């Protein structure tokens, strides 16, 4: 059992601040320079868990060193004693007190951010900007051939104002043979992993759902629980559309058919609303006292993004409808040409919208009947030129 004052390689324990994976997390201070750090200790009472954590640490440090991702929690020092394994990490941003030694101080995580949120809920853009660094970190892990296997709001901390993925106790090589690990609700079900799904993709999608609604993942997919805690009525018309679009992103990430899922975390991130000022703005708003009303985006700032999304949907719908008109318009090339060319351009422009299937259908229809219009026009020209048109 650990006690305040215990020393580990020049770091002295102050107080227990949490637990993660198979061990305890303690606030500690460097005897040399006085810096506050976080120390995780895994007891030797369960050798198999200790060896698992050590293996995860080695894999994680190698990946983090090679890829240099700022969105993965750094591991600064590792050692083991007869009593167990310990490692040192930077101390996360906190909440409840400015002094981490105060028992009211707690690490600032996605989970704590959701629990403490009062008043107006996060905007869709804030949520997207919170998720972007997490997806970048997961892409770095995936590029190294590893999976985290325990992506959830509790394991995403803020470090210097930016979201950072932590707790790598379940990290290991990417494989479909390990299916029952992680936290219930956020852990991928066996059917998802066995069909080739990345467990971290499922965890990221369910974490996004919690940020959108404040709910645990067991309510995922039920339309009654799509909205913020304040209810559907609290959303503006523009945000209402964004909420539906983000739920479509979640559904695609956890889609039963493997071919319908995002190919990687980059594609997942590209499906989110684009950032405007980077993560620092929402991070600061999340870290302020929650009884302070959050700054709202002015119409002048929000309108260009919203208008662009609306135009994308309109382009998709109109492009498809022009493709349908092209079924009949090809017979009259003077109408068929402008109809199908316009429909093709609109459908191509709509490929990055959430209505990608309708856009693809519009492209197919307009391409086919543009070709038919060209053939019909060429035949008409030929027969008219040779004088056979009236024969």
C-alpha positions as a printed NumPy array, in Angstrom:
array([[  0.   ,   0.   ,   0.   ],
       [  1.253,   3.48 ,  -0.902],
       [  1.416,   6.38 ,   1.55 ],
       [  2.023,  10.137,   1.264],
       [  5.744,  10.761,   1.582],
       [  6.814,   7.528,  -0.128],
       [  9.645,   8.197,  -2.598],
       [ 10.192,   6.706,  -6.061],
       [ 13.401,   7.627,  -7.909],
       [ 13.404,  11.189,  -6.632],
       [  9.626,  11.734,  -6.755],
       [  7.746,  11.972,  -3.454],
       [  4.051,  11.06 ,  -3.2  ],
       [  1.64 ,  13.762,  -2.004],
       [ -1.867,  12.358,  -2.387],
       [ -3.89 ,   9.882,  -4.439],
       [ -5.726,  11.63 ,  -7.282],
       [ -7.311,   8.72 ,  -9.115],
       [ -7.018,   5.259, -10.538],
       [ -6.673,   3.908, -14.028],
       [ -6.372,   0.499, -15.595],
       [ -4.864,  -1.762, -12.948],
       [ -3.278,   0.774, -10.601],
       [ -3.434,   4.03 ,  -8.685],
       [ -2.498,   7.534,  -9.818],
       [ -0.778,   9.837,  -7.314],
       [  0.221,  13.461,  -7.269],
       [  3.967,  13.635,  -6.664],
       [  6.738,  16.215,  -6.468],
       [ 10.279,  16.077,  -7.789],
       [ 12.797,  16.244,  -4.932],
       [ 15.297,  17.913,  -7.282],
       [ 13.377,  20.761,  -8.93 ],
       [ 10.011,  20.732,  -7.142],
       [  7.836,  20.071, -10.229],
       [  4.458,  18.445,  -9.674],
       [  3.877,  15.296, -11.706],
       [  1.48 ,  12.348, -11.894],
       [  2.763,   8.908, -10.882],
       [  0.943,   5.721, -11.729],
       [  1.721,   2.621,  -9.655],
       [  0.77 ,  -0.947, -10.619],
       [  1.149,  -3.436,  -7.776],
       [  3.122,  -6.666,  -8.147],
       [  0.284,  -8.574,  -6.44 ],
       [ -1.076,  -9.339,  -9.92 ],
       [  2.013, -10.258, -12.002],
       [  0.048, -10.808, -15.204],
       [ -1.414,  -7.296, -15.035],
       [  1.984,  -5.795, -14.234],
       [  3.568,  -7.488, -17.25 ],
       [  0.682,  -6.392, -19.434],
       [  1.073,  -2.778, -18.327],
       [  4.838,  -2.918, -18.85 ],
       [  4.371,  -4.3  , -22.355],
       [  1.856,  -1.543, -23.111],
       [  4.262,   1.098, -21.799],
       [  7.099,  -0.121, -23.994],
       [  4.879,  -0.208, -27.107],
       [  3.376,   3.184, -26.302],
       [  6.678,   4.943, -25.636],
       [  8.118,   3.614, -28.877],
       [  5.107,   4.841, -30.869],
       [  5.007,   8.204, -29.103],
       [  8.749,   8.783, -29.625],
       [  8.603,   7.847, -33.317],
       [  5.486,   9.863, -34.167],
       [  5.905,  12.767, -31.741],
       [  2.179,  13.291, -31.371],
       [  1.268,  16.178, -29.017],
       [ -2.056,  14.454, -28.377],
       [ -0.651,  11.395, -26.585],
       [  0.214,  11.658, -22.886],
       [  4.026,  11.606, -22.576],
       [  5.678,   8.955, -20.374],
       [  8.701,  10.621, -18.777],
       [ 10.146,   7.868, -16.592],
       [  9.536,   4.127, -15.995],
       [ 10.921,   1.826, -13.329],
       [  9.932,  -1.204, -11.291],
       [ 10.549,  -2.275,  -7.72 ],
       [  9.853,  -5.433,  -5.75 ],
       [  6.433,  -3.982,  -4.955],
       [  5.392,  -3.073,  -8.455],
       [  5.775,  -0.919, -11.57 ],
       [  5.566,   2.862, -11.68 ],
       [  5.858,   5.593, -14.283],
       [  5.865,   9.387, -14.302],
       [  3.684,  11.615, -16.492],
       [  3.032,  15.368, -16.753],
       [  0.278,  16.588, -14.463],
       [ -2.939,  17.289, -16.362],
       [ -4.891,  20.537, -16.16 ],
       [ -7.132,  20.606, -13.108],
       [-10.5  ,  21.762, -11.866],
       [-11.906,  22.697,  -8.476],
       [ -8.818,  24.436,  -7.131],
       [ -5.724,  26.198,  -8.462],
       [ -3.557,  24.087,  -6.146],
       [ -3.282,  20.367,  -7.05 ],
       [ -2.4  ,  19.595,  -3.416],
       [ -5.898,  20.736,  -2.415],
       [ -8.229,  17.7  ,  -2.151],
       [-10.816,  19.633,  -4.196],
       [ -8.489,  19.62 ,  -7.206],
       [ -9.33 ,  16.935,  -9.78 ],
       [ -7.872,  16.258, -13.242],
       [ -9.814,  17.948, -16.032],
       [-11.087,  15.235, -18.375],
       [-13.824,  14.979, -20.985],
       [-15.92 ,  13.191, -18.391],
       [-15.471,  15.972, -15.825],
       [-16.117,  18.601, -18.485],
       [-19.485,  16.994, -19.316],
       [-20.446,  16.561, -15.64 ],
       [-19.575,  20.142, -14.714],
       [-21.152,  21.792, -17.741],
       [-23.954,  24.166, -16.795],
       [-26.064,  26.57 , -18.821],
       [-25.626,  26.486, -22.583],
       [-24.315,  23.192, -23.967],
       [-21.256,  22.909, -26.178],
       [-21.654,  24.04 , -29.773],
       [-21.155,  21.536, -32.579],
       [-17.947,  23.34 , -33.532],
       [-16.59 ,  23.139, -29.97 ],
       [-17.355,  19.427, -29.864],
       [-15.639,  18.872, -33.209],
       [-12.602,  20.825, -32.024],
       [-12.443,  18.793, -28.805],
       [-12.496,  15.567, -30.835],
       [ -9.967,  16.559, -33.527],
       [ -6.813,  16.148, -31.354],
       [ -8.132,  12.843, -29.991],
       [ -8.574,  11.512, -33.53 ],
       [ -5.077,  12.738, -34.426],
       [ -3.647,  10.85 , -31.462],
       [ -5.569,   7.705, -32.372],
       [ -4.311,   7.955, -35.955],
       [ -0.756,   8.105, -34.603],
       [ -1.372,   4.971, -32.543],
       [ -2.986,   3.221, -35.504],
       [ -0.109,   4.171, -37.833],
       [  2.212,   2.419, -35.363],
       [  0.142,  -0.773, -35.674],
       [ -1.31 ,  -0.413, -32.165],
       [ -4.738,   0.029, -30.591],
       [ -5.559,   1.806, -27.319],
       [ -8.653,  -0.313, -26.519],
       [ -9.981,   1.974, -23.787],
       [-10.973,   5.234, -25.484],
       [-13.546,   6.976, -23.281],
       [-14.145,  10.432, -21.753],
       [-12.341,   9.52 , -18.508],
       [ -9.139,   8.738, -20.4  ],
       [ -9.022,  12.014, -22.347],
       [ -7.391,  14.726, -20.244],
       [ -6.495,  18.323, -20.958],
       [ -2.781,  19.05 , -20.971],
       [ -1.844,  22.711, -21.447],
       [ -5.382,  23.416, -22.638],
       [ -5.421,  20.669, -25.282],
       [ -7.125,  17.251, -25.216],
       [ -4.642,  14.443, -24.727],
       [ -5.22 ,  10.673, -24.797],
       [ -4.009,   8.917, -21.641],
       [ -4.102,   5.56 , -19.776],
       [ -2.474,   3.026, -22.063],
       [ -2.883,   0.009, -19.769],
       [ -4.803,  -1.942, -22.438],
       [ -2.737,  -0.826, -25.433],
       [ -1.379,  -3.561, -27.679],
       [ -0.897,  -4.715, -31.246],
       [ -3.789,  -4.289, -33.655],
       [ -5.587,  -7.635, -33.755],
       [ -9.123,  -8.992, -34.056],
       [ -8.383, -11.79 , -31.599],
       [ -8.89 ,  -9.633, -28.496],
       [-12.479,  -8.484, -28.204],
       [-13.495,  -8.192, -24.564],
       [-11.362,  -5.378, -23.213],
       [-12.115,  -1.825, -22.242],
       [-14.989,  -0.115, -20.481],
       [-18.57 ,  -1.363, -21.085],
       [-20.426,   0.959, -23.409],
       [-17.282,   2.483, -24.872],
       [-15.623,  -0.869, -25.632],
       [-16.332,  -2.265, -29.086],
       [-18.642,  -5.307, -29.151],
       [-17.254,  -8.572, -30.479],
       [-19.22 ,  -8.425, -33.767],
       [-17.624,  -5.052, -34.549],
       [-14.04 ,  -6.178, -33.943],
       [-14.504,  -9.594, -35.572],
       [-15.718,  -7.878, -38.754],
       [-12.462,  -5.918, -38.922],
       [-13.486,  -2.842, -36.929],
       [-10.921,  -0.877, -34.965],
       [-11.937,  -0.834, -31.265],
       [-10.629,   2.727, -30.987],
       [-12.971,   3.866, -33.778],
       [-15.908,   2.584, -31.747],
       [-14.588,   4.258, -28.587],
       [-14.114,   7.575, -30.402],
       [-17.652,   7.426, -31.814],
       [-19.229,   6.711, -28.431],
       [-17.138,   9.477, -26.84 ],
       [-18.426,  11.888, -29.5  ],
       [-21.958,  10.756, -28.627],
       [-21.379,  11.576, -24.945],
       [-20.103,  15.058, -25.843],
       [-23.163,  15.655, -28.032],
       [-25.77 ,  14.496, -25.535],
       [-24.225,  14.102, -22.094],
       [-25.47 ,  10.483, -22.152],
       [-23.692,   7.17 , -21.731],
       [-23.367,   5.061, -24.912],
       [-26.165,   2.684, -23.895],
       [-28.605,   5.24 , -25.344],
       [-26.768,   5.46 , -28.655],
       [-29.062,   5.147, -31.67 ],
       [-32.283,   6.129, -29.873],
       [-33.625,   9.339, -31.404],
       [-35.107,  10.42 , -28.074],
       [-31.536,  10.794, -26.758],
       [-29.979,  12.659, -29.68 ],
       [-30.037,  16.071, -28.074],
       [-28.186,  18.035, -25.357],
       [-29.447,  17.724, -21.753],
       [-31.38 ,  20.968, -22.255],
       [-33.465,  19.304, -24.971],
       [-33.936,  19.601, -28.711],
       [-35.561,  23.037, -28.388],
       [-32.313,  24.608, -27.155],
       [-30.682,  24.19 , -30.587],
       [-30.852,  26.826, -33.297],
       [-32.017,  25.623, -36.752],
       [-28.385,  25.579, -37.915],
       [-27.207,  23.629, -34.868],
       [-30.144,  21.239, -35.241],
       [-28.832,  20.325, -38.702],
       [-25.299,  19.965, -37.34 ],
       [-26.481,  17.679, -34.541],
       [-28.145,  15.379, -37.071],
       [-25.037,  15.444, -39.233],
       [-22.786,  14.512, -36.294],
       [-25.106,  11.634, -35.413],
       [-24.711,  10.473, -39.021],
       [-20.93 ,  10.57 , -38.484],
       [-21.328,   8.415, -35.363],
       [-23.55 ,   5.927, -37.195],
       [-21.008,   5.612, -39.984],
       [-18.175,   4.965, -37.51 ],
       [-20.103,   2.116, -35.836],
       [-21.786,   0.852, -39.018],
       [-22.411,  -2.894, -39.081],
       [-21.152,  -3.207, -42.663],
       [-17.342,  -2.848, -42.668],
       [-17.311,  -1.195, -46.095],
       [-19.502,   1.649, -44.843],
       [-17.181,   2.655, -41.96 ],
       [-14.488,   5.321, -42.068],
       [-11.251,   3.902, -43.431],
       [ -9.194,   5.596, -40.688],
       [ -9.261,   8.35 , -38.071],
       [ -8.254,  10.994, -40.616],
       [-11.433,  10.303, -42.561],
       [-13.403,  10.414, -39.3  ],
       [-11.906,  13.83 , -38.525],
       [-12.597,  15.167, -42.004],
       [-16.286,  14.367, -41.531],
       [-16.478,  16.742, -38.545],
       [-17.209,  20.48 , -38.888],
       [-14.029,  22.356, -39.856],
       [-12.239,  24.278, -37.087],
       [-12.019,  28.052, -37.24 ],
       [ -9.481,  29.088, -34.603],
       [ -8.04 ,  25.772, -33.433],
       [ -8.576,  23.938, -30.193],
       [ -7.304,  26.667, -27.867],
       [-10.535,  28.66 , -27.94 ],
       [-12.929,  25.914, -26.793],
       [-10.372,  24.531, -24.376],
       [-10.154,  27.837, -22.577],
       [-13.917,  28.135, -22.458],
       [-14.156,  24.605, -21.065],
       [-11.566,  25.316, -18.397],
       [-13.214,  28.447, -17.06 ],
       [-15.641,  28.343, -14.131],
       [-18.824,  26.712, -15.369],
       [-21.146,  29.25 , -13.751],
       [-19.765,  31.821, -16.198],
       [-21.918,  31.907, -19.347],
       [-19.978,  30.677, -22.392],
       [-19.212,  33.108, -25.175],
       [-21.522,  32.558, -28.105],
       [-20.525,  32.677, -31.728],
       [-21.859,  35.755, -33.455],
       [-24.051,  35.367, -36.545],
       [-21.33 ,  36.991, -38.634],
       [-18.898,  34.253, -37.596],
       [-21.29 ,  31.335, -37.87 ],
       [-23.099,  32.244, -41.058],
       [-20.345,  31.418, -43.613],
       [-19.95 ,  27.88 , -42.231],
       [-23.697,  27.277, -42.006],
       [-24.368,  28.717, -45.46 ],
       [-21.698,  26.481, -46.954],
       [-23.227,  23.369, -45.421],
       [-26.719,  24.345, -46.62 ],
       [-25.377,  25.005, -50.134],
       [-23.746,  21.565, -50.131],
       [-27.038,  19.861, -49.334],
       [-28.931,  21.956, -51.912],
       [-26.313,  21.177, -54.567],
       [-26.715,  17.477, -53.838],
       [-30.522,  17.535, -54.073],
       [-30.702,  19.794, -57.156],
       [-27.935,  17.832, -58.907],
       [-29.849,  14.58 , -58.403],
       [-33.129,  16.13 , -59.6  ],
       [-31.445,  17.444, -62.759],
       [-30.143,  13.92 , -63.35 ],
       [-33.732,  12.64 , -63.186],
       [-34.834,  15.369, -65.615],
       [-31.991,  14.273, -67.89 ],
       [-33.783,  10.921, -68.362],
       [-36.243,  12.81 , -70.57 ],
       [-34.265,  15.894, -71.596],
       [-31.668,  13.972, -73.671],
       [-34.198,  13.733, -76.499],
       [-33.854,  17.507, -76.958],
       [-30.096,  18.253, -76.855],
       [-30.649,  21.988, -76.547],
       [-32.244,  21.212, -73.141],
       [-30.322,  18.042, -72.28 ],
       [-26.856,  19.644, -72.469],
       [-27.353,  22.452, -69.897],
       [-29.484,  20.249, -67.638],
       [-27.036,  17.344, -67.361],
       [-23.861,  19.473, -67.308],
       [-25.284,  21.637, -64.508],
       [-26.471,  18.559, -62.619],
       [-23.045,  16.911, -62.963],
       [-21.217,  19.998, -61.645],
       [-23.596,  20.351, -58.676],
       [-23.336,  16.653, -57.798],
       [-19.527,  16.735, -57.948],
       [-19.47 ,  19.768, -55.667],
       [-21.697,  17.914, -53.181],
       [-19.378,  14.907, -52.789],
       [-18.011,  16.246, -49.459],
       [-21.491,  16.724, -48.016],
       [-23.062,  14.133, -45.662],
       [-25.431,  13.156, -48.499],
       [-22.647,  11.42 , -50.405],
       [-24.821,   8.565, -51.722],
       [-27.344,  10.952, -53.253],
       [-24.458,  12.943, -54.754],
       [-23.019,   9.744, -56.283],
       [-26.429,   8.864, -57.721],
       [-26.657,  12.36 , -59.226],
       [-23.206,  11.97 , -60.791],
       [-24.191,   8.62 , -62.332],
       [-27.497,   9.872, -63.758],
       [-26.064,  13.091, -65.174],
       [-23.015,  11.339, -66.676],
       [-25.142,   8.684, -68.383],
       [-27.654,  11.071, -69.864],
       [-25.029,  13.649, -70.816],
       [-23.416,  10.872, -72.87 ],
       [-26.815,   9.933, -74.343],
       [-27.467,  13.616, -75.167],
       [-24.104,  13.861, -76.956],
       [-24.815,  10.708, -78.951],
       [-28.31 ,  11.935, -79.851],
       [-26.91 ,  15.309, -80.909],
       [-24.17 ,  13.669, -82.999],
       [-26.674,  11.413, -84.746],
       [-28.965,  14.35 , -85.44 ],
       [-26.085,  16.335, -86.892],
       [-25.007,  13.396, -89.048],
       [-28.454,  12.705, -90.428],
       [-29.085,  16.388, -91.022],
       [-25.756,  16.844, -92.805],
       [-26.29 ,  13.838, -95.097],
       [-29.872,  14.748, -95.808],
       [-31.253,  11.558, -94.326],
       [-33.127,  13.222, -91.454],
       [-36.42 ,  13.389, -93.267],
       [-36.141,  10.035, -95.079]])
